Amino acid sequence: MIQTGLYLSSTGPSYVYVRFRCGRCRRVGEQLVQESNWDPTVLQHTEVRMSEEELRRFVEMGEITPDEVVDFHYAVGKLTAEPEDVGDPA
């Protein structure tokens, strides 16, 4: 994030603007959010800690291989919005 500020309006709703830089392409963008919908806690970094079991599981998995990336790519292409038939619900 680069900057936040407030656009005050005497005739209508006020807005908070958030200027940011994309982590991938480094482009700068801006988003307006109605002040009544703005939650400043979204800008606070929350550290996610993994349990010892989760950490051990990820270490055991090893690095993602190129074959796994290709398999994932094709699996995503097969996704649909239709639920899968998982068999008899009884």
C-alpha positions in Angstrom: 0.0 0.0 0.0 1.2 3.5 -0.7 -1.4 5.9 0.6 -4.9 6.4 2.0 -6.9 9.5 2.2 -10.4 10.9 2.5 -12.6 12.6 -0.1 -15.1 14.6 1.9 -18.4 15.5 0.3 -21.0 17.9 1.7 -23.7 16.7 -0.7 -23.3 13.0 -0.8 -21.3 10.1 0.7 -17.6 10.6 1.5 -15.1 8.1 0.2 -11.8 6.7 1.4 -9.2 6.3 -1.4 -6.5 3.7 -1.3 -3.5 4.1 -3.6 -1.5 0.9 -3.9 1.2 -0.7 -5.9 0.7 -4.2 -7.4 3.2 -6.7 -6.0 3.5 -8.5 -9.3 3.5 -5.9 -12.0 4.5 -2.9 -9.9 1.6 -0.7 -11.4 0.0 1.9 -9.2 -3.8 1.8 -8.8 -6.4 3.5 -6.8 -9.7 2.3 -5.3 -12.5 4.3 -3.8 -14.5 2.9 -0.9 -17.5 4.5 0.6 -16.5 5.8 4.1 -19.4 3.9 5.7 -18.1 0.6 4.3 -14.4 1.3 5.1 -12.7 -0.8 7.7 -9.2 0.5 8.5 -8.2 -2.9 10.0 -7.9 -4.3 6.5 -4.5 -2.5 6.2 -3.1 -4.1 9.3 -0.8 -7.0 8.7 -1.8 -10.2 10.5 0.9 -12.8 11.0 -0.4 -16.3 10.3 1.4 -18.9 12.3 1.4 -22.6 11.4 1.2 -25.3 14.0 4.2 -27.6 14.3 2.1 -30.3 12.6 1.3 -28.1 9.6 4.9 -27.0 9.3 6.1 -30.6 9.4 3.5 -31.6 6.8 4.6 -28.9 4.4 8.3 -29.7 4.9 7.6 -33.4 4.1 5.7 -32.4 0.9 8.8 -30.9 -0.6 9.0 -28.4 -3.4 6.3 -28.2 -6.0 7.5 -29.9 -9.2 7.0 -28.7 -12.8 4.8 -31.7 -13.4 2.5 -30.8 -10.5 2.2 -27.3 -11.9 1.2 -28.7 -15.3 -1.3 -31.1 -13.7 -2.8 -28.3 -11.7 -3.1 -26.1 -14.8 -5.1 -28.8 -16.7 -7.2 -29.6 -13.6 -8.3 -25.9 -13.3 -9.3 -26.0 -16.9 -11.7 -28.9 -16.2 -13.5 -27.0 -13.4 -17.1 -26.2 -13.8 -19.7 -24.3 -11.8 -21.8 -27.5 -11.6 -21.5 -29.6 -8.5 -20.0 -33.0 -8.9 -22.1 -36.1 -8.5 -20.6 -37.8 -5.6 -22.9 -40.8 -5.6 -26.0 -41.8 -3.7 -26.7 -39.3 -0.8 -28.3 -42.1 1.3 
